[in-house]
Amino acid sequence: MTVAPLSRDDAQDFARTLKAVSDPTRLQLVSLVAAHDDQEACLCDLIDPVGLGQPTVSHHLKILVDAGVLRREKRGIWSYYSLEAETLSRLASFLSPSRTPQPD
């Protein structure tokens, strides 16, 4: 964004990701997963910290998975969530200002 104008497709892609993490609960869920051992957490470990019911937490996690922020892996009856490092790295690069010095 700070180096060259975005294409329409890139703008839609970044908007979808930003919209997914703009919700306080979803941002908290990403933070909880990131802080968990190996940056992976079971759904069962994410319910109490956010103070919401399992269906609501699952809904928020689905939005994050659909946006490519988290990855979901089913193990038995539980779902485990981990960070999608590539998406988060792209987002960080997108939001970082250009480091190229500008002429005075």
ZAVODO-387924 format. One record per residue (C-alpha): residue in one letter; x, y, z; residue number from 1. Coordinates in steps of 0.05 Angstrom, whole numbers, plus 5000, padded with zeros to 4 digits. Layout:
<nodes>
type/X/Y/Z/seq
A/X/Y/Z/NUM .
...
</nodes>
This chain:
<nodes>
type/X/Y/Z/seq
M/5000/5000/5000/1 .
T/5057/5048/5015/2 .
V/5100/5028/4956/3 .
A/5052/5022/4897/4 .
P/4977/5027/4887/5 .
L/4937/4964/4900/6 .
S/4901/4927/4845/7 .
R/4826/4917/4856/8 .
D/4836/4843/4871/9 .
D/4891/4858/4923/10 .
A/4847/4912/4954/11 .
Q/4789/4863/4961/12 .
D/4836/4810/4990/13 .
F/4866/4857/5042/14 .
A/4797/4885/5059/15 .
R/4770/4816/5073/16 .
T/4830/4800/5119/17 .
L/4825/4867/5155/18 .
K/4750/4860/5164/19 .
A/4761/4791/5195/20 .
V/4810/4817/5247/21 .
S/4775/4883/5260/22 .
D/4726/4850/5309/23 .
P/4751/4853/5381/24 .
T/4733/4781/5396/25 .
R/4767/4756/5333/26 .
L/4829/4797/5347/27 .
Q/4830/4768/5417/28 .
L/4824/4697/5388/29 .
V/4883/4709/5342/30 .
S/4923/4735/5401/31 .
L/4904/4674/5443/32 .
V/4925/4626/5389/33 .
A/4991/4664/5379/34 .
A/5006/4662/5453/35 .
H/4990/4588/5460/36 .
D/5043/4533/5458/37 .
D/5069/4524/5387/38 .
Q/5020/4578/5365/39 .
E/4964/4526/5363/40 .
A/4902/4521/5407/41 .
C/4843/4474/5414/42 .
L/4774/4505/5409/43 .
C/4763/4481/5480/44 .
D/4820/4526/5503/45 .
L/4791/4588/5470/46 .
I/4720/4590/5497/47 .
D/4731/4611/5570/48 .
P/4782/4667/5556/49 .
V/4734/4705/5511/50 .
G/4673/4692/5555/51 .
L/4628/4670/5499/52 .
G/4592/4605/5483/53 .
Q/4622/4551/5439/54 .
P/4576/4565/5379/55 .
T/4595/4639/5379/56 .
V/4669/4625/5386/57 .
S/4664/4574/5330/58 .
H/4630/4626/5286/59 .
H/4686/4676/5298/60 .
L/4739/4623/5285/61 .
K/4705/4604/5219/62 .
I/4709/4676/5196/63 .
L/4783/4678/5213/64 .
V/4795/4612/5176/65 .
D/4756/4635/5115/66 .
A/4797/4699/5113/67 .
G/4862/4658/5116/68 .
V/4884/4685/5183/69 .
L/4879/4618/5219/70 .
R/4884/4546/5197/71 .
R/4837/4492/5225/72 .
E/4855/4420/5236/73 .
K/4804/4369/5260/74 .
R/4830/4318/5311/75 .
G/4777/4270/5336/76 .
I/4720/4313/5361/77 .
W/4761/4376/5371/78 .
S/4786/4428/5323/79 .
Y/4855/4458/5331/80 .
Y/4872/4527/5305/81 .
S/4940/4554/5285/82 .
L/4965/4618/5254/83 .
E/4971/4625/5178/84 .
A/5040/4658/5181/85 .
E/5040/4677/5107/86 .
T/4975/4716/5113/87 .
L/4998/4752/5175/88 .
S/5065/4768/5143/89 .
R/5031/4796/5081/90 .
L/4986/4838/5126/91 .
A/5045/4864/5165/92 .
S/5082/4882/5101/93 .
F/5020/4915/5074/94 .
L/5012/4959/5135/95 .
S/5086/4976/5143/96 .
P/5109/5041/5113/97 .
S/5161/5039/5058/98 .
R/5231/5041/5086/99 .
T/5258/5076/5024/100 .
P/5282/5146/5043/101 .
Q/5244/5201/5008/102 .
P/5282/5259/4977/103 .
D/5276/5325/5014/104 .
</nodes>
